[in-house]
Amino acid sequence: MERTYEDTKNLIVGIFNVMFATYKLIDTGARMLYLDKHVKQHSVHYIDSDYKICFFIALSYKTRSEIDIKVNINSVLTFAKQLFAYYYRIKGKYQLFEYLHNNAAKKDQSLNKYLQDYQGFNISTEMTKFIDTFNLVVNIYTYHEELEGKTGQYRLFNSYGELNNESMTLDLLLISDGTEQHVMYVSNVEKLTGVLICPYCYDYVTILSDANKRANEYFNTHVEKCKSSTHEPSILLHDVSMPICPAILNHPTVEYLIAMGLMDQFKAQRGFITYDFVTLSDQVMKKITDQTTLLSQLSKLSIASTEVFPNQDKSYELVNRCYTLFDELSDDYQEQLDRYELPSNSSFVHLWLAQTFESAEQIYQCMKYDDENIPFDKCIKVLGWNSSRFDIALLQDALDCELWTMGVPIGSFNNTKSITVTHKKSHMKLQFIDAENLFGPMTLKACVKDYGDKSEHKDVFPYELINSKNWNEVLMKTESFEYEDFKSQLKGGYSITKDEYDQYLIDFKRFTNRLEYLKYYNINDTEIMVKPLMNLIDTFEQFNIDVLHYISIASCAYATKHYSIYFPFKFNLESGKQTYYEDFDITADYSNQNPNAKPFVLTAGYWKNKCYHYKQQDHKAGRETEKNVTADDYDYYKKLFETSVCSICNAKFTYDNPPSLDRQDNELPHTKDNCLPACVSCNIAHANRDPKIASLHIKMRQYAIKHNLPMAISDERIYKLLRECIIGGLAAVFHRENIAGKTHINELTYDEQSNKVISQDNENVTTHVFALDGNSLYPSSYSSVKNENIPYTDNRMYMAGRSKFYSEKPYVIKNSIDQRKEIFIAKIKGYFPKSEYNNLLALPPIFRNIEIENKEDVIGEYMYSQAQKHSFPMTKKDRKLTTLLDTNGQFMVFNNYYLWLLIDLGFVITDYKAIAVFEKNAAYEPFVRTMMNLRIQAILAGSSKKKFYKLIINASYGYDTLNTEKFGKIKMLDKAGTFIAQHHPNHIGTKRISANTFAVQIKPKTATCFTSILSGIFTLDNAKYWYLNYIYNFMYKCLDRKRFHFVLTDTDSIYIVIAGDKDKDCHQQFESIVTDKQFYDQHVYQYLPDPNKDIYDYKKILGFGIENEGYELTSLGPKYQQVITDISQ
């Protein structure tokens, strides 16, 4: 959540990778002389006290007012002291109850000493513990004296905590005179702020006004109507299942080329601009809390860019530019501003932007198609490295001015993935994106090494030496920087090595002074980005994918994956060709009417609903609705739909293919004369599109139906079921210390008589550590490659196409599960019998999230006592991914493969809630095979392309489950709109862009999901199935379970310690603990790499590679492990 109204350029440094929030708040609780005037609001309550415990008085007042009819001041103060003692763990007569580690409470007066010495409540350091301790949501309002008597003098400053079913909301007014602060309890926020918000929908907002009583009346009328609505967040889906292929359907250029049969003219965008800032660092060394120190504040010193002008032969020309603070001091600076018609107070960043718009126009001319009919967006990408968290913050104050305007950012305030700026005269657009998002998390130096030109390197510069006071003097010096100048407070040593410094001295000889070197350094950081980006563009272009159309590698790989399901032979690059269905052809006929589909019969209710929505649609568009079709036309249209066909595709209307009315003239409303019957899908595809492009959309849908390809969900019930099944990979540690020759194998045994699980070490001693890692487990899990170790559905893990049906009837659900023919997701409840516990305890096979209460009987005596001892918050419920032996008494959702495995292991289903059944497909197989094969070929050739293909295959999964449900929506508002938005309960944060423009982030009322969420769900559960299948149907069937135990699991890897042959080294794997050699020999190399075969076997799909082998494994927590591979250590 954004913490302040102003954006910050403070650099806060900590040991851990966390975000620190900075508050300019002093301790709260001082007695102040002028508090009474706020009490006159009648919604603010203040009780005087000798102690600085106003926070606890406010909480006490809130609590007592909900219990007592009339609040008694003495009871409020007494209860406030009890709350104070409870919060600070003070033992004595005000103690609410005894703590686990306290001795018997004594009625002493020790609390008075605490109260007298107490300096007040520190909001910045104590608020988190405060809201956790009392399970609160705290809203703090502030008073603005300059607005005395006007609406807005009381404003929401910040909100803390998250609302849940058991939490209490505490509204406080914070009063400050600059040196002292005090809070008071607010009982009526609307009366205090003068803003009325509908308590039901939270969307209808009005400002209280004595002059405008009609506005208040409208508000009251709205509230009355709003009471009856459910107000559940709604999800916007397509009316019917639609094809998913963003590389075509979301890319106007590619869409046009395919529709017109001109795909041979396709070319990826190869022109772009890279940029980078160099900053001044002013040392602050201000201690914010005991753990946090503000080291420095950053300001702009220079900005550089490299402009890439592409040629027809895929070569390109580079133009470098750099602007600095020195430009603002030059004699011709005003002349430069005048050239671009910039205001006289413009910074050098404004000047750079004006020049960049001019260059972008030239790059656009280089890239656009000769045929003017081919659409090509007048937008040039401007890429910075790590810019979403750094450079954009420095740019933002220049992105909104008289000559250009900033669009709505994509992402959040702390991570702005994309911002588009449009020039008001030329309409040229610059889209600022983060180049790091196209490669994954890494440094620019690592990116250049892995993906760029090996001859290029990142240079060095002593940022911390230069500040706002000395920059002019330091940079005009002619001598090179000393090695001592590269000392860094941030790194606690030198920021460069001696070798890097020696290289710097060589580079510096080419320049007359430090300023010239600064420009070179700044430009070089932009120029070395070009080659990796060009290599990435080339890699994707072979598959007709335009990288710079996307803002992340995840969205780009997702687009590539779904392009492959329409053009499988373009991805059929293996030496041994696979047999796939034919590529999509715009000239082919894919109409495939289902002969068994029931003819559509129009009902009066369905028609009435259609007429209502047609009228709403026309009304919103400003069209006349007097002659619209009405419910009275039911008989006419019932007969028409039964006897006619779609006016666009000539298909008959069935329940699989329902009808709608397609307007012939889109300027006119839905009247009988203006409408013809059409399939709902054809109507959506037709819209206002060119007939050939509309035909492309229709044929792609028909092609998707013919081959059962993944399609967007259109049923909200199925969507909600799928959402419940989004469960990530397990990360858990079972044994921390594992040392060869010392650590014994541990066993877990269930004793039914005592109903306890007993943990005990057996006589077998560890000899080695063996770690396995799934070969691209997620891509393998959605590849649908045939494997004889999958006993279901033709030995394949199929992926889901469009939905066949949804049901909540128990007998339908049970039959679908038992028949083991269809693929599905099912919501069920069940358990493993106690007789199976000893077979399952080492790694319980149900990986699911559950809510865990921090109670002693839940988390155990030891963990509970430690949490109490260290004052950890204990009121919150935590949602944890863990291993289970039952569904914890609740319904859980599984896909068919995972559920069938559980049933085969003894799982008993006790109740059935819902099921969604899907068509089967193996559509992603060409993509996975090709990317895995190309990567292996690059490895054998020693090519850096191996990293590109690994990048693509590993990034191709995550975008599937993307929807907008959890994403805040950003609006650009003026001051008045911002003031109202900040009082909305869905308000997340605000950021100032310019004097009267604010970016306001709110939780959206509606969400969309047009991705292949069903593919994402099946990938997740298929991966869990295959992971557990290896353990239960291979390891447990042929290995001595008394001679190994699991140490940790992490999504696609598992670490095992084994008691093998003490005379052999750590590379003996499972050899010495095999109990069924025939089974082991038959199956081992179907999973593990065969040492007698090549890299193709080592990297095989659905295989496991050897991640590590050693003698000692220490694991303090998930992702924190160390394996010692040298026995001498």
N, C-alpha and C positions, 0 to 999 in steps of 0.2 A: 504494500500500500504506500502511496506517495505521502510523505510526512509533512511537507510544507507546501505553501502556495508557490513559492519561488523555487526554480531549479537551482541546484548547487553545483559548484565546481570544486568542492573540497575533496581532497584526496585523503581518505582515511585508510590506514594500513593496519592489518591485524595478522596474527600468526596463521589463523585458519581461513578457509575460503568461505567467508560469510559476509553478509551485508550489514553495515552498522548504520543506525539512524541517529542523526545528530539533533539535539534539542537545545534551544537557548532558553532554558527554564531553570529558575533557582528553586531552592527548597520551598515547599508550600505549607502554609500554616500560620503565618504571621498575623497578629492583631492589627487591623487597619481602621482608621478613623471614619471613613466614609462608606462603610458597607451598608448602612441602613437605607440609603436611597435606592439600592437595588431590591431590597425587600418590599418596597412599595409596589413592585410589579405584581405582587400577590401570587406569583408563581415561583418565587425564590424564597428559600427558608434559611435563616441564620440563627444559630445559638452561640452566644458568647461563651468563651472558655478561657481558663488560665493557661491552658496548654495548646501546643501547636498541632492539634489532632483533627483539623477540620475535615480531612478526608474520611476519617472514621466516624465523625459526627454526621456527615452527610449520608454515609452508608447506614448508620444507625437510624437516622431520621426516616430514610426510605423504608427500611425494614419495619420500624415501629409503626409507621403510618399505614402499612398494609395489615397490621395486626390490631392496633388500637383504634377505637372510634375517635377519641380525642388524644392527641399526642401530648405526653407529659415530658416537660423539659428535663427533669431529673432522671427519668427512665431512659431518655435518649442519651444523656451524658454517661450514665452508668453502663449502658450497653455499648457505647462507643469505646469506653475503656476496656471492656471485655474483648471487643473486636481487635483493639490495639494489642492487647496482651496475647491474643490468639495468633495474630499475624506475626508478631516478633518473638513468639515462643517464650513468653515471660511467665514464670511460675508464680502463683500467689493467689490472693483472695479473688482476683478478677478472672482467674483461669476458667475457661469454658468447660474443659474436660482435660483429663490427664493424658499425657503423651506416653508413647510406648517406652521411652527411655528416661522419663522423669520418675523421681521418687514420689512418694505420697505427697500430695499438695499440702502446703502449710499456709495458714492465714497470716501472711506477713504483709508488711507495708513496702516491699521492695519495688512495687510498680511506681510509687510516687517519685522515686529517684529517676527511673527511666523517663517518666513524663516530664520532669523538670529539666532534664538534660536533652530531651528530644528537640532537634533543630528543624523538624518538618519533613514532609514527605517529598522524596525526589522522584518526580514523574518519569524522568528519562531512564532511571536505573531500577525503579521499584514497581513500575506499573504492570509489567508482565506477571510478576509474582502475585501482585494484588488481585488481578482479574482471575488468575488460576486458583488462588486460595479461596476466593468467595464465589467463583463461577459467575463472573460478571461480564457485561458489555458496558464499557464506560464511554460516554460521549461528553467531551469537554467543549463548552462554549466560552467565547471571550467577549469582552466589552470594548467597544470602540467609542471613546469619548468624543471624537471629532464629529460623530454622527448623532449626537444627543438629540432625541426627539424625532428621529427619522427611522424609517424601516431599515433594518440592517445594522443597527447599533450593537445587537447581540448576534454573533455568528458562530457557527460550528467550527472549532479549531481542529479537532481530531477525534477519531473513534478508535477504541482499543477493544480487542476481543472479538469473538465470533458468536453469533446468536445460535443457541440450540434450545431443545425443548425444556431444559432445566435451568437455563441461565436467567439472570435478572438484569434488567437495563437500569443503569444509574446515570442520570443526567446531572452534570455539574456546571456551574458558572465559575470561571477562573477570572479573578480580578487582580490586576497588577499595577503598581505605581512605578515600576522600573527597578525597585530595590526590594520590595516585599510582595508576596503573593498570598492569596487566600481563595478557597473554593467554598461554594455554597450549593446546597441541594436544590435542584430545579424540579418542580412537580408538574409544570405545564410548559413544555417546550414551545408549542405553537404560540402561546400567549407571549412568551419571552421574545421569540424571534420575529413574530409578525408574519410567519409563513405557515399556511395551512396545507397539509399533505393528506390525501385520502388514505385512511388507515387500512384500506383493503387492497387496493391495486398499487398504491404508492406512485402512481403516474400522474394523477390529477393534482396540480399544485397551483395555489393562488396566494397572493399577498393580502393579508388582512388590511382592510381599509374602511374607515368610517364614511368616507366620501363615496366610495363605490360599493354600495350595499348589494347591488345586483350580482356582482362577482361572488359575494359571500353566499347569496341565495343559490346561484348556479352550483357552487361548491357543495352546499347541503343537499341539493337535488341529486347531484352525482353520487354522493356518499350513500344515499338511500338506495339508489339503483345498484350500486356496486356491492351491497351487502350479499346479494343472492349469487354472485359469481364465484367460481371456484378459485380463480387466479393462480392456477398452477402454471409454471413456466411452460410455454408451448414450443414444440419443435416443428420447424417448417421442412417438409419433405416434398418430393415430387408427387403429383397425383397418381402417376403410374411409374413402374420401374423404368428407369432410363439408363442408357449406356454410360459407361465410365471410360473416358479416354481424353484426359485434359490436354495431351500433346496435340490433339486435333480440335476437339470441341471447345476448348478454352484458349485457343491460339488462332485468332482471325486469319493470319496469313496462311498457316498450314491448312486450316479449314477451307479456305478459298481454293488453294492449289489442288487439294484432293477432289473437291467438288467439281472443279473445272477440268480435271485430268491433266494438271500441269505440275505434278509433284517432281518431275525431273528438273524443274527450275529452282527447287528449294535450296536455300542457303541460310546458314545460321548467322546470327548477328555477330560480327567480328570487330565492330567499332565500339569503343567505350572509353571511359576516363577513370583513372585511378587517382586518389588524393590522400594526403596525410598532413597532420598538424605537427608542429614542434611547439612546445609550451614553455612558459616561464614558470618556475617553481618558487613561490614565496614561502620561506620557512615560518611556521606558526608555532609549532611545539606546544599546542594548547591541550591540556589534559581535560578530556570530556568526562570520562568515568575512571574508576580505578584500573580498568582493563583497556581503555581506549584512549589513544592520543592522536589528535589531529596534527599531522606532521607538516603539511604544506597545502597551499591553495594554488590552483593552476590558472594561468591566463595565456592568451594566444601570442606567440612570437612570430610564427611564419606558417604559411600553408603552401604546399607544392602539389602539382598534378602532372600526370603524363597522359597525353591525349593520343589515342590509337586510331589512325586513319587507315582503313583496310583498302587493299587493291583487289582487282578482279581475280588475280591468280593466287589469292590467299596469303600473299605477303602483306606487309603493313609498314607504315611510316609512323614515327613517334615525334611528338612535339612536347617539350618540357616547359613548365612555367613555375615560377615561385614568387610569392609576394610576402613581404615581411613588414614589421613595424617601421623599419627604416623608410619604406615607401611613403608612409604618412608624413615623414619629415622632409621629403624631397620637394624641390621647387616646382616641379610640374605635376604634383599630386592632384591639385584642383583641376588642372587641365585634363588629366586622365579621367577624373570623375565626370567632368562635363561631357566628355566624349560619349559616355554611356548614359548621360542624363541622370546621374546619381545625385542625391542630396549632398550638400557640402559636409555634413557630419558623418558621412559613410566611412566605414572602416576598410582596411585593406582586404578583409574577407568579402565585403560587398563588391569590391573591385574585381576580385578573383571570380566571384559568381557571375558578374556581368560578362567577363571574358569567356567564361566557361559556356554560357548560353550561346555566345557567338560561335565558339568552336563546335558546340553540339550541332548547330545548324549545318555546318560543313561536314561533320561525320555522318549526319543523317543523309545528306545528299550522296555520300559515297556508298551508303548501304542500301538505299531504297531500290526497288525493282524498276526497270525501264518501263514496264507496262504499268501505267498509272492506275489501272483497274485493280491491281493486286494490293490489298490493304497492307499498310506498313505503318505501325504506330510511330508518331513523331515524338519519340521518347528515347533518350540516351541514358544508359546506366552509368552511374558514378559510384565507384567502389572504393571503400576504405578498409583497412585491416582492423578488426575489432572495433569498427566504427559504431556499431549499435549500442555500445556501452561507453564510448569515449568521444569520438570525433563529432557525432551528431549533437551531443550536448554543447560542444564548442561552436558548432555551426548554427544552432537553432535561432539565436537572436538576429541572424542575418537572413533567415529563410522567408521572412514575411516583411515586405517593404512595398514601396510605391510601384516598382517595376515588375515584381513577380509576387506570386501568392503560394502559400504552402497548403497542400492537401492534408487529409486526415492520415495520421501515422498508422502504420500496421505494426502491431506488437504492443508493448507496454512502455511506460515512462522509463523504466530501468533497462529495457532492452528493446530499442526501436529498430525493428527489422527492416523497415522501408518507409521512406518519406518521398513523396513526389512534389516537386516545385514547378509551377507553370509560369512562363513568361507571359505577361498580360498583352503584349503587342504581337509577338511572333507565334505565340501558343506552343512554343517549343517546351518540352517537359524534360526535367532532369530527375531521374529516380535514384535516390541515394540508398544503396544497399551495402551490407557487410560482406566483404569477400570471404571472410573466415567462415561464414555460414555455407559457402559453396565447397568447403574442404573439410569441415569439422573442426573441433577444438584443437588448436595448435598455435605456436608462435609463427610469425612471418618468416623468421629465420628457418624454422623447420619446414615450412611450406616450400620455400625456395629450394631447399636441399632435396626434398622428396619429390616435388612435382615440377620444378623449374629447370633452369639452365645451371649446370654444375659450376660454370665459370663465374656466376654472379654470387655476390655475398652481401649480407647486411652490414652496413657500416656502424660506427659507434659515435656517441655524442654525450658529453657530460651535462645532462639536463639539470641536475640539482645545483650545479655551480652558478647558473644564471637566474637572476630574479628581476623583478620590475624596477629595481633601483640601479642595478649595475649592467643591464644588458647592452646599453650603448657602448659603455667603456670596454667591457670584456670582449665583445665581438669585433671591435675595430682593431684589436691587437694583431700584430703580424706574426708573433711566435706561436708555435703549436701549444696545445694544452699539455700540462704535465700529467704524469701517471696518477699523481695524488688527486688531480681534479676529478678523476673518475671514481672517487670514493663515494659510496652510496649509503645513506641512512636507511633506505628502504630495504636493501639487501644485507645490511650489516657487514659490509666489506667493500671490495672493489666490484664495480659493475661489469668489468671486462678482464680478460686474462692478459698476461704479458705478451703473448703471441698476437692477440688482437690489437694491443697497443702498438706493437711494432708495425703491424700492417697499417694502422692509422697514421703513423709517422711517414710512411712511404706515400700514402694518399695525400697527406697534407702538403707535401712539397709542390704539388701542382697549383696551389692557391696562394694569393697574395696576402690574405688575412683570414681571420676566423669566420667572418661573415660569409665570405665566398665558400668556405668549407661547409658552413651551415646550409647554404643553398644546395650545394652538391649532395650533402647528406640527406636533406629533406626530399630532394628530387629522386635520389637513388632508391629511397624507401618506396616511392610510387612506381618507379620503373621496374624494380625486381618483381612486382606483382604481375606484370604483363605476361611473362612467359608461362607461369603456372596456369593462368587463366586461359591463354591460347591453347595450351595442351589439353585443358579440360574441355574447351569448345570443340577441338578436333575429335576427342574421344567420343563425345556424344553425337557429333554431327554424322558419324557413320551410321547411326540409327535414326536419322532424321529428327533429332531432338535439338532444340534451340536453347542452350543453357541459360543465356542471359534473359530469357523470358521468365525465369524463375528466381526466387529470392533465397533459396536454400537447396542444399544437395538432397535433402529428404524429399522435397516437392519435385525436384528434377528426376531423381531415381524412381519415384512413384509414377511420374508421367511416362518414363521409359518402360517400366514394367507393364503398364496398361496399354502402351502402344504395341508392345510385343504380342498381346493376345489378339490383336486385329491383323498383325503381319508376322505370324510365327515363322515363316520361311526366311524373313529378313534376319532372324535371330538363329537360324539353323546352321550354325557355322562349324559344328563339330566335324571331325574327320569321318566318323561313322554317322551318317545322316540319320536323323530320327524321322518317323512318319507322323506328320501333324495334319490338321485340317488346312484347307486352302486359305491364302491371304484374302483380306477384304478387297473387293473390286467394285468401284463405283458404278460400273456398267452392268453388274450381275443382278439377278433377281433373287432376293432372299425372302420373299413372302412365303411364309410357312404356316398357313392357317391350321390350327389344331382341329381335326375332324371330329374329335370327341368333346369339344367345348360346347357348353350349353348356350343356345341362342339367347340374346339379351332381351328381357321383358321389362319395359319401363313401368315403375310403380309411381303412384301419385306422390308419395313422400319424397322419393328421389327427385322427381321432376320439380316439385315445389322448392326443394333446396337448391336445385340448379338455377331456377328462375330468380331466387333471392340473390345468389352470388353474381349472376349476370347483371342484375340491377345495381348491386353494390359496385361492381367493376366499372360500369358505365357512369355511375354517379361520381366516382373518384376521378374519372378521366374527363369530367365536365360534359358528357354527352347527354342529350335529351333521353328520358326514359319513359315518356308517355305511351309510346307505341311498342314498348318491349314485350317479348313473349311473357305470358303469365301462366299461373296454375290452371287457368280455364282452358288452355291449349293442350291439356294433357292427352285427350283422346286422339287429337291430330298427330302429335309427336309419337305417341305409343305405336300407332299404325305405321308412321313414317320409318321409325327405327327398325321395325320388324320386316319391312318390305324393301328398304333401300340399303345401299352399301356406302362405305366411306368415300366422300367426294375427292379425297386426296390419293388414297392407296387402293381403293376398290375392295377393301376387306369387309367381310360381314361383321356385324356387331354381336359380340358374345360377352359372357361375364368376364372372360379373360381380356376382352378388348371392348370396353364400354364406349358408348357414343357421347358426343358433345356437339355444340353448335359452333361452326367456324364462320366468322364474319368475313364477307367477301370484300367489303370496303371498311378498312380499319378506322376510318374517320366517323363511321356511323355506328349506332348502338345495335344491340341484339334484337332485331325485329325479324318477323317471318320473311320479309322480302330480302333481307340482307344476309341471311344465314343459310348454310347448307350443313347437313349432317357430316361429322368427321370423327374418327377415332380420337380419344383424349390424347394419346401419344402423338398422333399426326398433328393435332391442333397445337400442341406445345411446340413441336418441331417447326411447324409452319410459321407461327408468329408473324413478324414483319420481315422475315428473311427473304433473300433471293430464292426463287424456286429451286435452283440447283443445290443451294446450300441446305434448304429445307429437305430436299430429297436425300442428301447425304445423312442428315440426322435420322431420317426415317429408316433408311437402309442399314445404318449402323445398329439401330435398335433391333431390326429384324435379324441381322447377322448375330447379334448378341443372344437373342432368343434361340436361334437355330443351333448355336454351339454352346448354350447354357453358360455364357460368360458372366462374370461378376457384374451386377447392376446395382444402382442406387436403391436403397430401401424406400418403399412408399407407404408402408404400414407402420403407424406409430407404436402399435403394440409390439411388433417385432423389434423396432428400434430400441424400445425400453428394455426388452429382454436381452438384446445384444449389449447394451450399455452395462448391464449388471455383470456381464461375463468378461469385461476388460480387466484382467488380472495379470500383472507383470511376472517376471521371473523371480524365483525364490533366492534370497541371499541369507544364509544362516551358517553359524559356526556351532559344531557339536562338541569338539574337543580342542582345547587351546594349545596344550603342549604335547608334542609327539616326537620322541627321540629314540633313534635306533639303539637297541641294546638296553634300554631303560624303561620305556613306556610299554605297559601291557595293553593287550587288546581289551576293549571295554564292551560289555554286553548289557542290554536292557531286558529285564524279564518281568512279565506281569504275573503277580500273585493274586489269583481270583479270590482266595479266602480273605485276605486282608484288604483287597481292592487297592493295591499299591503297585507302582512300578519300581523295581529294584535295580539300581545301577551297581555293577561290580566288575572288577578286572579279573580276567581269567589268567591261566598260566602262560599263555602265548605272548612272547615279547616281540616288539616291533623290529623289523629288519630294514624296511625302506618305505619311502613315500612314492605314491604313483598318482599323478594328476592327469585327468583326461579333459579334453575340450571338444565340444561339438563342432564339426566343420560347418561354419556358417549355419548354425542351428535353425534360426528363423527362416532364411531362404530355403534350406533343406526341407523344413516343415511345410512350406507352401508350394514346394516344387511338384508334388504328386508323382514323384518318380517311383517306379515299381520296386518293391523290396519284399522278399519272401518272409521276412520277419514281421510283417504287418499281416495278421491273420484275417483282417476284415476287408470288405469291399474291393475285391480283386487285387489284394496286396498293395493297395495304394491309399495314401491319405488324401482323399479328394478335397478340393476347395469348393466353396458354396457359390452357386449361380443365383438366379432370381428365386424368390420364395415360391414354394408350391402351395403351402397352406399353414395356417396358424390355428391352434386348438387349445382349449383349456379343459377338455373332457378327459378325465383320468383314463378311461379305457382306450382312447385314441393315443394318448401319450404312451401308455404301457405297451400297446401293440407295436408302435413305431420303434420303441427301444428294443423290444424282444425280437422283432423280425430281423434286425441287423442288416437291412437293405438300404434304407434311406440315410442321408446325412442330415443332421439336425442340431439344434441347441435345445436343451430341455431344462426346465426349472423343477427340481425335485428336492425331497428331504430324505435322509437316510443315515445309516451307520454301518460300521463293521462289527460283527459279533465278537464278544470277548475271546472266543475260541481262536480268533485270528490275530489277536494282539501280538503274540510273540513272533509272528512272522512279519509284522509290519512296523514294530516299534523303532527299529534302527533308522528308518526313514519313512514316517507316515505318509501315505500317498496322496492325501487330499491337500493341495496347495491352494489355499483360499484366504481372503481377508475376513477377519472377524473383529468386532469391537471388544476391546479389553478394558475392564474397569480396574483402576489401580487400588484394588482391595487386597487385604492380606490373604484371604482364602482363594484369590485368583492368581496373584503373582508370587505367592509364597512368603513365608515368614522372613527369610533373610533379605530378599529384595525390598520388601515393605519396610523393614526396620532401617535399612540403609537410606531409603528415600525419605523417611521421617527424620532421620538423623541429620541429613543434609538439606532439609527444608525444601525438597522438591515438590512441585505442585502435584496434588493427589486427587483433585476433583475432576479432572478431564478424563473423558473416555478416549482411548487411543485406538485407531484402526490399524491393525497389523496384518501383514501377510505372513502366514505361518503354516506348519504342517499339522494335519488333523486326522483323526480316526472316525469322525462323524461330521455331520453338517452343522454341529453346534446348536441343534434344535431349531434351525431356520432353513428356509428354502435357499438353495444355491443353484447356479446355472453352470452346466457343463456342455461341451460339444460331444458328439456321438463317440468319437474315438477314445476320449478321456473317460467317459462314463462307462463304455464297454470294458475298458481295462479294469476300472474299479470293481465292476460287477464280477469279472473273472477272478479278481482277488478276494471275493467274498462279500462285497458291499451289498447291503440290503436296502432297497428303496421302500420307504414307509408312506410317502405321500407324493402326489403328482400335482403340479400347479399349472404349467404351460409348456407348449412345444412349438417350435417353428421349423418346418421341414423345407429343404432347399434342393434345387437341381444340382447334380454333380458335374464338376469339370476338372480337367488337368491343364488349364490354360496357361499357367505360369511356368510350365516345364521348359519351354524353349528359352525363356529369359534366364532361368537359373542355370541350365546347362551351358548356355553360351557364355555367360559372365564367368562362371567357374572355369570353363575351358580356356577362355581368353586370358584369364589371370595365370593359369598354369603355363600357358605358352609364353607369356611375358616373363615368368620366373625362369623358365628354361633358357630364354634368350637373354637374360640379364637386363631386361628393359624396365625402366621406371614406370611403364604402363601398368605393371602388376599392382601398383598402389592405386591407380585410377579404378581398375576393375574391382579391387577389394572395397574401395570407397563406395562404388555404385551398389554392389551386392549387399553391403552391410547397411547402407542408408535406405534401402528399398522397402523396408517394412513399416517404419514408424508412422508414416503419413496416412496409412489405411484407417486408423481409428480416430483420425482428427475430426473434430466437430467444433462448433463455436459455443458449446454450452458453458465451458469454463473460461472463455476469453472475455475480457472486458472490452466494451465498445468505446471508442474515443470520438468525441464530438468537439468541433471548434466553435467556441461560444464567446460572446462579448461579456462585459462585466455583469450586466443584469442577468443574462442567462446563466452565467457561472454561479452567481449568488444563489439562485433558485436550485440549481443542480446540486450544489454542495449540501443542501438540506434534504436531498432525496436519500432514502435508506439504501438505495443501490449505488450510491456514490462511492467510488474507489479512490480517486485522487485527482488533483488539479496541478497543472503546470503552466506558468506564464510563458507566452510566446512573444507577445509584444505588449505595448501599453494598454490596448483594449482587446486583445485576443488571448484566449486561454484554451488549452487542450484539457478537456474534462473526460475522465475515464469512468464509465458506469457499467454495472452488471447488466447485460442485455435481458430484455423481457422475453425475447424469442431467440431460438438458436436454429442453426441449419446443419444438415448432414448430407452432403452429396458425394462423399468419398465411399470407398468400398469397405465400410466398417465390418461387414460380415467376413471379408477376407482377413482382416486384422484379428478378429476373434478366433477364427479357425487356426490362424498361424500360432497364436498364443497357446491354445489348448492342444493343438497338434504337437507343439514343442514339448509341452509337459508330458503328453502321452509318450513320445519317443524317448525322452529322458528317463522316465520311469520304466518303460518297456525294456530298456537296456539293463536296468538294475534288477527288475523282478523276473524277467523272462530270459535273461542270459546269466548275469552274475550269480543270482540266487540258485540257479538250476545246476551250476557246475563247479561252484567254488565253496570251500570250507568257510562257513560264516563265522566260525569261532576264531578265524585267523585274519580277519580284517575288520576295521570299522571306518565309518565316514567321518571326516574331519570338518569339511565345509562344502556347501553347495553355493553356486553363484550363476543362476540363469542357465548357462550353457556349459558349465564346467563342474567337475566334482573331484575333490581331493580325498584320497584313500590312503590309510596307513596299513601295511601288510606285515604279518609275521611269517616271513618266507624262510628261505635257506640262509642261515647266518654266515655260511661260507661263500656266498655269492654276493656280487655288488648290487647297487641300487637299480640296475637295469633288468632285473629278472622278472619284472611285471607280476603276472599271476601264476607263473610256471609251477611254483612249489606248493600252491594251495588248491590245485585242481582236484575235484572229487569225481567228476564224470568226464574222462578224457575224450571219449568219443563225441559227446555233445560239444565239448569245448573246441576240439579240433574242427568240427563241422561248422561252427558259428563264429569263432573268435575273429577271423579276418573279414567277416561280413560287417563287423563293427570297427575293429581296430586296423591300423595300417599293417599290411603284410611286408615284412622286411625284405622279401625277395622280389617285390614289385616296385614300380617307379612312382613318381610323384602323383600321377593320376590316381593311383590307389590311395596314396596318403591323404589326398584332398577330396576323396570321393564324397558324393552327396549322401547324406544320412550316415556318414561315418564319424568316428571320434578320433581326433589327433592326440598325440602325447604332448601335454602342455609342460610337464615338468617331472623329473625323477630326482630323488635325493635321499638324505639320511635323517633329516630333521625338519619338522614343520611346526612353526609357531604361528598361531592365528589369534590375534586379539579381537577381531571382529570382521564382518564381511568386508572384503577388499583390502584387509590389512593382514597380510600373511607373508611369511618369509620361509623359503625352502633352502636348506643348506645342502649343496650337491657334492661338496668335497668332504670325504670322511675324516680327513686330517683336521678339519676345522671343528 
